[in-house]
Amino acid sequence: MNDIGGAKGVAQEIKEIRVERIMEMIPHRYPMLLVDRVIDVVPNQSATGIKNVSVNEPFFVGHFPRRPVMPGVMIVEAMAQTAAVLVVATLGAEAESKLVYFMAVDKARFRKPVTPGDTLHIHVTKEQSRGAVWKFSAVAKVNGASVAEATYTAMIMDD
């Protein structure tokens, strides 16, 4: 596993960030931590989050219990968490004490239901950043097929 490091401003690919490191990078915890692993991180450019969807997810208790479907807002949240890991991987250790807040979600589309047993691959790309404001696009896929997509804007703020 590669660790986060390198010279600031240099896009050095990070092969994998495991959940223990993710929890050091972003403040989310169960039941709201929706990213199990982040792979193929290119700081300041892109990352892919992995979410293994389990029947034991707390939202399945009330979200169509007879036919459990992952709520779209939770997929968008997983996209945002993947982007937050990309932000910290880009900015370095000083960003670990900051929070990444949603400002806007645009063009959200949900193509297919996500159900227990699915593995989400969340592809996040940084579109732009100006100061503390970053814009991303994301596509979530299961078995290579798009299940959701969105663009969103976030602001990096002190905790």
N, CA, C and O of each residue as an XYZ file, in Angstrom:
636
protein
N       0.850     -1.180      0.000
C       0.000      0.000      0.000
C       0.889      1.235      0.000
O       1.809      1.356      0.809
N       0.603      2.141     -0.912
C       1.303      3.409     -0.927
C       0.675      4.325      0.104
O      -0.532      4.267      0.339
N       1.483      5.168      0.718
C       0.971      6.127      1.674
C       0.894      7.473      0.989
O       1.452      7.665     -0.091
N       0.213      8.386      1.610
C       0.081      9.707      1.036
C       1.327     10.497      1.370
O       1.715     10.614      2.533
N       1.937     11.027      0.354
C       3.147     11.801      0.550
C       3.586     12.392     -0.759
O       2.803     12.506     -1.701
N       4.832     12.764     -0.813
C       5.353     13.343     -2.041
C       5.331     14.856     -1.957
O       4.752     15.438     -1.040
N       5.970     15.479     -2.927
C       6.062     16.929     -2.960
C       4.702     17.538     -3.283
O       3.945     17.006     -4.094
N       4.406     18.667     -2.632
C       3.131     19.331     -2.872
C       3.055     19.767     -4.329
O       4.007     20.311     -4.888
N       1.878     19.509     -4.935
C       1.684     19.903     -6.313
C       2.118     18.855     -7.317
O       1.876     19.015     -8.514
N       2.752     17.787     -6.861
C       3.188     16.730     -7.757
C       2.152     15.613     -7.725
O       1.869     15.046     -6.670
N       1.592     15.303     -8.892
C       0.574     14.243     -8.976
C       1.273     12.893     -8.974
O       1.733     12.416    -10.012
N       1.346     12.287     -7.807
C       1.973     10.986     -7.642
C       0.866      9.987     -7.357
O       0.196     10.076     -6.328
N       0.670      9.036     -8.261
C      -0.437      8.095     -8.116
C      -0.304      7.270     -6.844
O       0.783      6.827     -6.473
N      -1.449      7.079     -6.187
C      -1.541      6.262     -4.982
C      -2.382      5.056     -5.358
O      -3.540      5.196     -5.751
N      -1.808      3.893     -5.239
C      -2.490      2.676     -5.694
C      -3.730      2.359     -4.870
O      -4.774      2.026     -5.430
N      -3.630      2.458     -3.548
C      -4.744      2.056     -2.694
C      -4.680      2.770     -1.350
O      -3.609      2.943     -0.768
N      -5.860      3.184     -0.868
C      -6.009      3.721      0.479
C      -7.051      2.857      1.169
O      -8.208      2.818      0.750
N      -6.646      2.170      2.217
C      -7.541      1.244      2.921
C      -8.376      2.005      3.955
O      -8.083      3.159      4.271
N      -9.399      1.361      4.471
C     -10.378      2.008      5.336
C      -9.744      2.624      6.587
O     -10.196      3.676      7.039
N      -8.730      2.009      7.146
C      -8.099      2.565      8.346
C      -7.524      3.948      8.048
O      -7.641      4.862      8.864
N      -6.910      4.097      6.891
C      -6.338      5.387      6.482
C      -7.450      6.363      6.098
O      -7.349      7.555      6.387
N      -8.495      5.877      5.459
C      -9.625      6.738      5.109
C     -10.176      7.396      6.368
O     -10.495      8.585      6.356
N     -10.291      6.626      7.465
C     -10.823      7.175      8.716
C      -9.879      8.200      9.344
O     -10.315      9.011     10.160
N      -8.614      8.180      8.985
C      -7.692      9.234      9.420
C      -7.875     10.487      8.558
O      -7.624     11.604      9.011
N      -8.307     10.292      7.336
C      -8.400     11.391      6.370
C      -9.725     12.149      6.456
O      -9.747     13.372      6.312
N     -10.838     11.429      6.691
C     -12.155     12.074      6.768
C     -12.823     11.669      8.077
O     -12.495     10.623      8.636
N     -13.756     12.483      8.575
C     -14.302     12.232      9.907
C     -15.437     11.208      9.971
O     -15.879     10.869     11.069
N     -15.912     10.712      8.855
C     -17.080      9.830      8.844
C     -16.802      8.501      9.540
O     -15.701      7.955      9.470
N     -17.840      7.998     10.214
C     -17.770      6.714     10.909
C     -19.083      5.981     10.690
O     -20.067      6.573     10.246
N     -19.095      4.688     11.003
C     -20.310      3.894     10.900
C     -21.419      4.591     11.666
O     -21.178      5.042     12.786
N     -22.592      4.699     11.133
C     -23.074      4.102      9.887
C     -22.936      5.002      8.664
O     -23.446      4.664      7.596
N     -22.257      6.141      8.796
C     -22.178      7.081      7.672
C     -20.907      6.955      6.836
O     -20.791      7.630      5.813
N     -19.958      6.124      7.229
C     -18.786      5.913      6.381
C     -19.199      4.985      5.251
O     -19.520      3.820      5.487
N     -19.191      5.497      4.025
C     -19.727      4.762      2.886
C     -18.670      4.418      1.845
O     -18.997      4.113      0.698
N     -17.407      4.467      2.244
C     -16.317      4.092      1.341
C     -15.419      3.115      2.090
O     -14.910      3.427      3.167
N     -15.227      1.929      1.511
C     -14.400      0.900      2.142
C     -12.936      0.989      1.735
O     -12.040      0.581      2.474
N     -12.717      1.533      0.543
C     -11.362      1.583     -0.005
C     -11.362      2.611     -1.122
O     -12.389      2.825     -1.766
N     -10.225      3.250     -1.360
C     -10.077      4.155     -2.499
C      -8.855      3.684     -3.277
O      -7.786      3.458     -2.709
N      -9.034      3.541     -4.583
C      -7.952      3.038     -5.433
C      -7.663      4.032     -6.557
O      -8.443      4.946     -6.824
N      -6.541      3.827     -7.193
C      -6.159      4.596     -8.382
C      -6.289      6.103     -8.154
O      -6.892      6.808     -8.962
N      -5.723      6.587     -7.054
C      -5.785      8.002     -6.726
C      -4.680      8.741     -7.468
O      -3.502      8.401     -7.352
N      -5.068      9.745     -8.225
C      -4.118     10.663     -8.836
C      -4.407     12.020     -8.206
O      -5.355     12.696     -8.606
N      -3.595     12.428     -7.217
C      -3.880     13.687     -6.521
C      -4.116     14.834     -7.506
O      -3.459     14.953     -8.541
N      -5.078     15.661     -7.134
C      -5.480     16.825     -7.911
C      -6.199     16.462     -9.212
O      -6.472     17.335    -10.035
N      -6.508     15.158     -9.400
C      -7.171     14.748    -10.639
C      -8.360     13.821    -10.407
O      -9.497     14.190    -10.701
N      -8.109     12.614     -9.881
C      -9.191     11.621     -9.840
C      -8.916     10.540     -8.798
O      -7.805     10.397     -8.290
N      -9.979      9.784     -8.501
C      -9.878      8.653     -7.576
C     -11.089      7.751     -7.795
O     -12.106      8.172     -8.346
N     -10.958      6.510     -7.355
C     -12.068      5.559     -7.426
C     -12.324      4.999     -6.037
O     -11.453      4.366     -5.439
N     -13.528      5.238     -5.531
C     -13.927      4.689     -4.240
C     -14.621      3.354     -4.440
O     -15.290      3.134     -5.449
N     -14.454      2.466     -3.469
C     -15.100      1.153     -3.494
C     -16.017      1.053     -2.280
O     -15.598      1.308     -1.150
N     -17.268      0.681     -2.523
C     -18.228      0.438     -1.448
C     -18.841     -0.932     -1.673
O     -19.535     -1.157     -2.665
N     -18.580     -1.849     -0.745
C     -19.193     -3.171     -0.780
C     -20.533     -3.068     -0.056
O     -20.572     -2.842      1.153
N     -21.611     -3.230     -0.783
C     -22.949     -3.029     -0.243
C     -23.412     -4.320      0.419
O     -23.536     -5.355     -0.235
N     -23.665     -4.250      1.716
C     -24.060     -5.406      2.512
C     -25.538     -5.318      2.887
O     -26.078     -4.225      3.054
N     -26.173     -6.449      3.014
C     -27.558     -6.480      3.471
C     -27.679     -5.905      4.888
O     -28.775     -5.538      5.311
N     -26.580     -5.825      5.611
C     -26.577     -5.310      6.981
C     -26.517     -3.785      7.067
O     -26.455     -3.243      8.171
N     -26.532     -3.082      5.941
C     -26.521     -1.617      5.964
C     -27.781     -1.143      6.700
O     -28.869     -1.663      6.449
N     -27.650     -0.171      7.599
C     -28.805      0.248      8.406
C     -29.954      0.824      7.578
O     -31.108      0.719      7.994
N     -29.678      1.427      6.424
C     -30.765      2.010      5.638
C     -31.664      0.961      5.000
O     -32.794      1.276      4.628
N     -31.195     -0.283      4.862
C     -32.041     -1.321      4.261
C     -33.208     -1.727      5.166
O     -34.195     -2.282      4.684
N     -33.106     -1.459      6.457
C     -34.183     -1.800      7.386
C     -35.477     -1.093      6.991
O     -36.561     -1.667      7.093
N     -35.357      0.152      6.541
C     -36.554      0.913      6.229
C     -36.712      1.310      4.776
O     -37.744      1.865      4.399
N     -35.710      1.038      3.949
C     -35.783      1.451      2.548
C     -36.118      0.243      1.684
O     -35.240     -0.443      1.162
N     -37.398      0.015      1.556
C     -37.956     -1.102      0.803
C     -37.504     -2.442      1.391
O     -36.809     -3.204      0.719
N     -37.892     -2.737      2.643
C     -37.413     -3.951      3.315
C     -37.653     -5.249      2.537
O     -36.867     -6.190      2.645
N     -38.725     -5.301      1.762
C     -38.960     -6.535      1.003
C     -38.132     -6.587     -0.280
O     -37.933     -7.660     -0.849
N     -37.649     -5.427     -0.736
C     -36.765     -5.365     -1.882
C     -35.752     -4.255     -1.614
O     -35.899     -3.140     -2.116
N     -34.725     -4.562     -0.822
C     -33.793     -3.521     -0.389
C     -33.061     -2.849     -1.555
O     -32.483     -3.504     -2.422
N     -33.114     -1.520     -1.535
C     -32.447     -0.697     -2.542
C     -31.662      0.382     -1.807
O     -32.196      1.041     -0.916
N     -30.388      0.567     -2.179
C     -29.569      1.617     -1.570
C     -30.134      2.981     -1.983
O     -30.280      3.245     -3.177
N     -30.451      3.848     -1.019
C     -30.988      5.167     -1.365
C     -30.005      5.968     -2.226
O     -28.795      5.947     -1.999
N     -30.552      6.664     -3.206
C     -29.712      7.476     -4.093
C     -28.888      8.499     -3.346
O     -27.742      8.762     -3.711
N     -29.465      9.089     -2.290
C     -28.709     10.082     -1.530
C     -27.479      9.454     -0.866
O     -26.469     10.131     -0.670
N     -27.557      8.180     -0.523
C     -26.398      7.505      0.071
C     -25.318      7.261     -0.988
O     -24.127      7.310     -0.683
N     -25.730      7.002     -2.217
C     -24.757      6.860     -3.305
C     -24.067      8.199     -3.544
O     -22.850      8.244     -3.721
N     -24.829      9.282     -3.552
C     -24.237     10.616     -3.719
C     -23.289     10.917     -2.550
O     -22.222     11.497     -2.755
N     -23.667     10.531     -1.343
C     -22.779     10.722     -0.183
C     -21.485      9.922     -0.350
O     -20.410     10.422     -0.015
N     -21.568      8.695     -0.859
C     -20.357      7.900     -1.107
C     -19.471      8.591     -2.137
O     -18.246      8.560     -2.025
N     -20.087      9.215     -3.138
C     -19.328      9.995     -4.120
C     -18.591     11.145     -3.430
O     -17.409     11.379     -3.682
N     -19.301     11.851     -2.564
C     -18.708     12.986     -1.858
C     -17.566     12.542     -0.948
O     -16.547     13.226     -0.863
N     -17.723     11.409     -0.270
C     -16.655     10.915      0.598
C     -15.419     10.528     -0.221
O     -14.288     10.764      0.205
N     -15.640      9.940     -1.384
C     -14.511      9.617     -2.262
C     -13.797     10.901     -2.671
O     -12.567     10.955     -2.691
N     -14.575     11.934     -2.999
C     -13.981     13.224     -3.355
C     -13.221     13.829     -2.180
O     -12.162     14.427     -2.371
N     -13.752     13.679     -0.962
C     -13.065     14.213      0.221
C     -11.710     13.535      0.415
O     -10.735     14.192      0.781
N     -11.644     12.237      0.174
C     -10.352     11.532      0.246
C      -9.408     12.077     -0.820
O      -8.220     12.261     -0.556
N      -9.920     12.336     -2.019
C      -9.091     12.923     -3.082
C      -8.564     14.294     -2.665
O      -7.403     14.611     -2.925
N      -9.396     15.106     -2.025
C      -8.961     16.425     -1.557
C      -7.810     16.284     -0.573
O      -6.795     16.967     -0.710
N      -7.951     15.409      0.415
C      -6.889     15.231      1.413
C      -5.634     14.658      0.763
O      -4.522     15.063      1.103
N      -5.797     13.723     -0.165
C      -4.633     13.175     -0.876
C      -3.920     14.263     -1.665
O      -2.705     14.198     -1.854
N      -4.661     15.257     -2.125
C      -4.087     16.358     -2.903
C      -3.414     17.382     -2.005
O      -2.292     17.809     -2.278
N      -4.092     17.779     -0.935
C      -3.595     18.864     -0.082
C      -2.602     18.406      0.970
O      -1.830     19.216      1.483
N      -2.607     17.118      1.301
C      -1.657     16.603      2.281
C      -2.192     16.649      3.699
O      -3.375     16.896      3.933
N      -1.288     16.406      4.643
C      -1.651     16.222      6.049
C      -2.411     17.396      6.650
O      -3.272     17.193      7.506
N      -2.109     18.637      6.217
C      -2.810     19.784      6.807
C      -4.316     19.744      6.530
O      -5.091     20.358      7.262
N      -4.733     19.037      5.494
C      -6.160     18.946      5.164
C      -6.897     17.949      6.047
O      -8.128     17.951      6.065
N      -6.184     17.099      6.780
C      -6.839     16.104      7.627
C      -7.610     16.744      8.781
O      -8.493     16.106      9.355
N      -7.293     17.989      9.129
C      -8.013     18.675     10.203
C      -9.170     19.509      9.656
O      -9.785     20.273     10.401
N      -9.469     19.374      8.383
C     -10.525     20.152      7.743
C     -11.712     19.260      7.381
O     -11.603     18.034      7.373
N     -12.833     19.887      7.086
C     -14.029     19.171      6.654
C     -14.368     19.599      5.234
O     -14.111     20.736      4.838
N     -14.941     18.689      4.483
C     -15.375     18.971      3.116
C     -16.904     18.993      3.138
O     -17.543     17.961      3.346
N     -17.489     20.183      2.922
C     -18.942     20.368      2.981
C     -19.532     20.499      1.580
O     -18.974     21.185      0.725
N     -20.675     19.828      1.351
C     -21.441     20.008      0.117
C     -21.905     21.455      0.003
O     -22.339     22.049      0.990
N     -21.818     22.012     -1.171
C     -22.438     23.302     -1.464
C     -23.573     23.133     -2.473
O     -24.594     23.816     -2.399
N     -23.375     22.205     -3.421
C     -24.390     21.981     -4.455
C     -24.231     20.580     -5.021
O     -23.127     20.039     -5.086
N     -25.349     20.006     -5.426
C     -25.368     18.744     -6.163
C     -26.183     19.019     -7.422
O     -27.320     19.485     -7.344
N     -25.605     18.732     -8.570
C     -26.266     19.007     -9.843
C     -26.273     17.764    -10.716
O     -25.435     16.874    -10.570
N     -27.215     17.725    -11.608
C     -27.289     16.694    -12.645
C     -27.258     15.276    -12.088
O     -26.717     14.372    -12.725
N     -27.832     15.075    -10.908
C     -27.865     13.733    -10.318
C     -28.834     12.865    -11.122
O     -29.970     13.255    -11.391
N     -28.360     11.696    -11.493
C     -29.166     10.738    -12.248
C     -28.949      9.357    -11.649
O     -27.828      8.980    -11.308
N     -30.028      8.617    -11.527
C     -29.952      7.269    -10.978
C     -30.457      6.319    -12.051
O     -31.615      6.396    -12.461
N     -29.595      5.432    -12.502
C     -29.861      4.604    -13.676
C     -30.410      3.216    -13.342
O     -31.300      2.707    -14.023
N     -29.866      2.613    -12.283
C     -30.265      1.249    -11.897
C     -30.216      1.140    -10.384
O     -29.425      1.836     -9.746
N     -31.040      0.284     -9.793
C     -30.985      0.104     -8.336
C     -29.680     -0.570     -7.902
O     -29.122     -1.407     -8.611
N     -29.219     -0.178     -6.722
C     -28.065     -0.809     -6.080
C     -28.618     -1.633     -4.929
O     -29.345     -1.114     -4.082
N     -28.278     -2.915     -4.896
C     -28.863     -3.843     -3.935
C     -27.778     -4.576     -3.151
O     -26.609     -4.535     -3.534
N     -28.147     -5.247     -2.059
C     -27.165     -5.998     -1.282
C     -26.375     -6.968     -2.167
O     -26.931     -7.636     -3.039
N     -25.082     -7.024     -1.919
C     -24.187     -7.881     -2.695
C     -23.477     -7.136     -3.808
O     -22.493     -7.636     -4.353
N     -23.962     -5.933     -4.160
C     -23.306     -5.142     -5.201
C     -22.031     -4.508     -4.666
O     -21.907     -4.253     -3.468
N     -21.093     -4.260     -5.560
C     -19.898     -3.488     -5.250
C     -19.925     -2.235     -6.103
O     -19.873     -2.304     -7.331
N     -20.007     -1.090     -5.442
C     -19.984      0.191     -6.146
C     -18.550      0.593     -6.440
O     -17.698      0.555     -5.552
N     -18.280      0.974     -7.665
C     -17.022      1.609     -8.052
C     -17.368      3.059     -8.368
O     -18.064      3.342     -9.343
N     -16.878      3.970     -7.539
C     -17.245      5.376     -7.618
C     -16.078      6.147     -8.227
O     -15.065      6.368     -7.563
N     -16.215      6.551     -9.469
C     -15.163      7.253    -10.199
C     -15.393      8.758    -10.052
O     -16.383      9.294    -10.549
N     -14.469      9.429     -9.367
C     -14.574     10.857     -9.090
C     -13.463     11.586     -9.836
O     -12.304     11.173     -9.810
N     -13.838     12.678    -10.502
C     -12.867     13.507    -11.214
C     -13.005     14.948    -10.749
O     -14.110     15.488    -10.695
N     -11.884     15.566    -10.414
C     -11.910     16.987    -10.054
C     -12.065     17.783    -11.339
O     -11.277     17.630    -12.272
N     -13.076     18.628    -11.384
C     -13.303     19.475    -12.556
C     -12.547     20.790    -12.420
O     -11.946     21.275    -13.378
N     -12.587     21.365    -11.206
C     -11.854     22.610    -10.964
C     -11.770     22.865     -9.473
O     -12.522     22.291     -8.685
N     -10.843     23.736     -9.099
C     -10.786     24.213     -7.718
C     -10.317     25.653     -7.739
O      -9.400     26.033     -8.467
N     -10.985     26.436     -6.911
C     -10.616     27.843     -6.739
C     -10.618     28.102     -5.249
O     -11.675     28.169     -4.622
N      -9.442     28.247     -4.690
C      -9.342     28.440     -3.251
C      -9.901     27.239     -2.525
O      -9.465     26.109     -2.744
N     -10.875     27.488     -1.654
C     -11.451     26.419     -0.840
C     -12.621     25.713     -1.526
O     -13.181     24.770     -0.967
N     -12.997     26.150     -2.718
C     -14.152     25.580     -3.415
C     -13.677     24.649     -4.535
O     -12.885     25.036     -5.394
N     -14.177     23.428     -4.501
C     -13.810     22.400     -5.482
C     -15.063     21.892     -6.171
O     -16.118     21.789     -5.546
N     -14.956     21.576     -7.447
C     -16.069     21.002     -8.199
C     -15.646     19.639     -8.740
O     -14.529     19.467     -9.227
N     -16.567     18.666     -8.644
C     -16.285     17.292     -9.040
C     -17.382     16.756     -9.949
O     -18.513     17.243     -9.935
N     -17.034     15.754    -10.730
C     -18.030     14.934    -11.408
C     -17.781     13.506    -10.956
O     -16.649     13.124    -10.660
N     -18.850     12.724    -10.905
C     -18.707     11.346    -10.437
C     -19.682     10.440    -11.163
O     -20.781     10.842    -11.544
N     -19.241      9.201    -11.341
C     -20.076      8.149    -11.891
C     -19.893      6.930    -10.999
O     -18.766      6.515    -10.729
N     -21.006      6.357    -10.542
C     -20.960      5.127     -9.757
C     -21.375      3.981    -10.667
O     -22.359      4.079    -11.401
N     -20.608      2.889    -10.609
C     -20.879      1.740    -11.467
C     -20.942      0.456    -10.648
O     -20.289      0.327     -9.612
N     -21.733     -0.480    -11.130
C     -21.776     -1.840    -10.606
C     -21.559     -2.757    -11.795
O     -22.287     -2.685    -12.785
N     -20.558     -3.617    -11.697
C     -20.215     -4.529    -12.804
C     -20.031     -3.787    -14.122
O     -20.422     -4.284    -15.179
N     -19.435     -2.599    -14.061
C     -19.145     -1.827    -15.264
C     -20.297     -1.009    -15.810
O     -20.099     -0.208    -16.723
N     -21.502     -1.189    -15.274
C     -22.676     -0.450    -15.738
C     -22.943      0.739    -14.820
O     -22.921      0.600    -13.598
N     -23.194      1.897    -15.402
C     -23.487      3.092    -14.628
C     -24.792      2.925    -13.856
O     -25.816      2.543    -14.423
N     -24.743      3.217    -12.548
C     -25.947      3.182    -11.720
C     -26.340      4.574    -11.237
O     -27.498      4.808    -10.894
N     -25.376      5.504    -11.209
C     -25.658      6.868    -10.767
C     -24.546      7.785    -11.242
O     -23.416      7.357    -11.473
N     -24.893      9.055    -11.381
C     -23.897     10.062    -11.739
C     -24.344     11.401    -11.172
O     -25.531     11.610    -10.924
N     -23.406     12.296    -10.968
C     -23.719     13.624    -10.454
C     -22.495     14.514    -10.589
O     -21.366     14.036    -10.702
N     -22.740     15.810    -10.575
C     -21.671     16.779    -10.381
C     -21.988     17.484     -9.072
O     -23.154     17.621     -8.704
N     -20.969     17.924     -8.378
C     -21.216     18.596     -7.113
C     -20.067     19.508     -6.771
O     -18.945     19.350     -7.252
N     -20.382     20.470     -5.923
C     -19.421     21.461     -5.466
C     -19.293     21.331     -3.964
O     -20.278     21.118     -3.257
N     -18.065     21.463     -3.484
C     -17.807     21.341     -2.048
C     -16.846     22.432     -1.612
O     -16.053     22.938     -2.406
N     -16.930     22.782     -0.344
C     -16.021     23.768      0.231
C     -15.210     23.106      1.334
O     -15.744     22.367      2.161
N     -13.917     23.381      1.332
C     -13.012     22.868      2.353
C     -12.966     23.898      3.476
O     -12.615     25.057      3.252
N     -13.330     23.459      4.715
C     -13.382     24.388      5.848
C     -12.691     23.776      7.062
O     -12.527     22.560      7.167
N     -12.290     24.661      7.974
C     -11.721     24.174      9.227
C     -12.782     23.451     10.028
O     -13.964     23.790      9.968
N     -12.342     22.434     10.790
C     -13.244     21.639     11.618
C     -13.786     22.483     12.744
O     -14.570     21.996     13.559
